[in-house]
Amino acid sequence: MNIVKNLVSPSLYYCKCPYSMNPTRIVVHNTANDASARNEIQYMINNRNEVSYHYAVDDKEIVQGIPENRNAWHAGDGGNGVGNRQGIAIEICYSKSGGARFDAAEALAAKFIASKLKEKGWGIDKVTKHQDYSNKYCPHRTLDKGWQRFLNMIQAELGQTTTSSPSAPNSSSGEKYSTGTPICTNTLSVNCNGTGKVYTGDWSGTIGKVIKGAKYPYRVDRNGVAIGWTNDTGIDTDPHVPGGSAQSVQTVLNGIPSDFNRESATFYPNTTLKIRKAPTEKGIDTGLYYTNGMSVRYDGYVKREGFVWISWISASSGERRWMKAGVLNSKGYNANPYGRFV
């Protein structure tokens, strides 16, 4: 395996990897673009965004950008989350288009992860995915193709017999509710184990997956998108539907609004723009902002109050963030963008 080191400058440790780390796990991601590993790492070390990862893997090589004894911002479970503070982040390249290049990158990643497990004396249980720490569907293409399939690839590299996954069933397996059940809930956890942030509010959706025995066994899906996890205590019978004027001024957190349009892209602002906790001028101001020369990767947008509001999950806080990205014309098009979309 060809491993190239292109480490971030210590002058950027304050935003990229501010804490020392004794890793306890591996966290797998997909890049959601078609950049090579070298370009992926170069982009990461060239900006001052609180987004970082230790390795990127493409079809030919592995490139390291963060030392393994420093943390990285990648898991979306907050400043003290075990994903962000204890996980070695590995990005698998070419996942946007997929195909032969992605398959080769995934195969090399499996080989690399197996070597890391051997190096550290870890078992396959130390291989986790971004989705385990937040509600983001990542590694998206690896999940589409089958997570257990990928674990089997790693186990094959380890020379181990592969087995079916002992967890994450798609049926109720003895829990009170089963998949496909419409529900309302006043509690959402960012993962089924309750090890990340847990929010209270009003949400509705459909149970998309059930994990028997988990602290929050029910995955809540809305419009085909996972918005979080809940349990029997959180599920209620209120006939509420999130949205409207009351919800619009509250923190959206990790929830997905009903008018959310999924889009994975990067935005480069050409002016100073505030970051808010909801897609409205009345939304809570985080006190943070993006300005000319910076960039942000987002996973979707809504059109409200005459503006396009792009959205993403903050790697450092684990909460959903919103920012105006342009002015809509009378036909609803982004006729006056506040920057460049790539």
C-alpha positions, 0 to 999 in steps of 0.5 A, a space after each residue: 500500500 502506498 501511504 503518502 503524508 501531507 500533514 496539516 500545518 501545526 498553525 492550523 491545529 487550533 481549528 483542524 485538530 485541537 486535541 491530543 488523541 488516543 484512538 479507540 476506533 475507526 470511523 468510515 466516511 464517503 467523500 460525496 465527491 469525485 476528488 482524488 485522495 491527494 486533492 481531498 487532503 489538500 483541500 482540507 489542509 488549505 482551508 480553515 473550516 472545522 472539518 477534518 479527517 485523518 486519511 483519504 483513500 482512492 483507487 491508488 493510494 492512501 493520503 494522510 492529513 492529520 496525525 493519529 495522535 490528534 483528533 479530527 472534526 468529522 463525526 458530528 457528535 460534538 466537541 466531546 463526542 467519542 467519534 470526533 475525539 477518539 476516532 481515526 477518520 478514513 474518507 473513501 473517495 469517488 463516492 459521488 459517481 461510484 463505479 469502478 474507481 469507487 469500488 477500487 477505492 473501497 477495496 483499498 480502504 478495506 485493506 488499509 483498515 485491516 492493516 490498522 486493526 492488525 497494527 493496533 490489535 483491534 477487532 472488527 468491532 472497532 470499525 464504525 461508520 459516520 452514521 453511528 455518531 450522527 444522523 447523517 447517511 454516511 458513508 452513503 455509497 458504502 451503506 447503499 451497497 451494504 455495510 456488512 458487505 464492507 465489514 466482510 471485505 475487511 474480515 477477508 483481508 484479516 483472514 477471518 470468516 465473515 458473519 452476518 451483522 449481529 445488530 441493526 435488524 430491519 424488523 422490530 425483533 421484539 420492540 414495541 413498534 415495528 418498521 413502517 409505523 408512522 409516529 410522533 415523538 418529543 425526543 430525538 437522539 443523534 444515534 441509537 446508543 444515546 452517546 451523542 446529543 439528545 434533543 427534545 421538541 416535536 417531530 413526526 415521521 415513520 420508523 425506518 429501522 429498529 435495533 433491538 435492545 438499543 437505548 433509542 431503538 427506533 430510527 425516525 425517517 422523514 421523506 426518505 431521510 433519517 432524522 434521528 432515533 427515539 424510544 418508547 418514552 419519546 413516542 407520543 400521540 400528539 397530532 402535531 406535524 413539525 413546521 409552520 411559524 412556531 417551528 421556524 423560529 426554533 432550533 432545527 437541530 438535526 431535523 430535516 424540514 418537509 421542504 428540504 431538498 437534498 443536494 451535496 455540494 460546496 458553497 464559496 461565499 463572496 460576502 460575509 454571511 451569518 450562520 443560524 440554527 434555523 432557515 429564517 431571519 428569526 433563527 437563532 444566530 450562532 455568532 459564527 459566520 462564513 466570509 469571502 475565501 472560506 467554503 462550506 460543504 452542505 447536504 441540502 437547502 430550502 427556499 424561504 423568506 425570499 432566500 435560498 438557505 443551505 444547510 449542513 451538520 456542524 462537525 464540531 457541535 453535531 447540530 444542523 446549521 443554516 445560511 442564506 446563499 442567495 436571493 430568489 426571483 419571482 419564479 423561485 430561482 436563485 437569481 442573486 447568489 451570494 457566492 459560487 456553488 461547486 
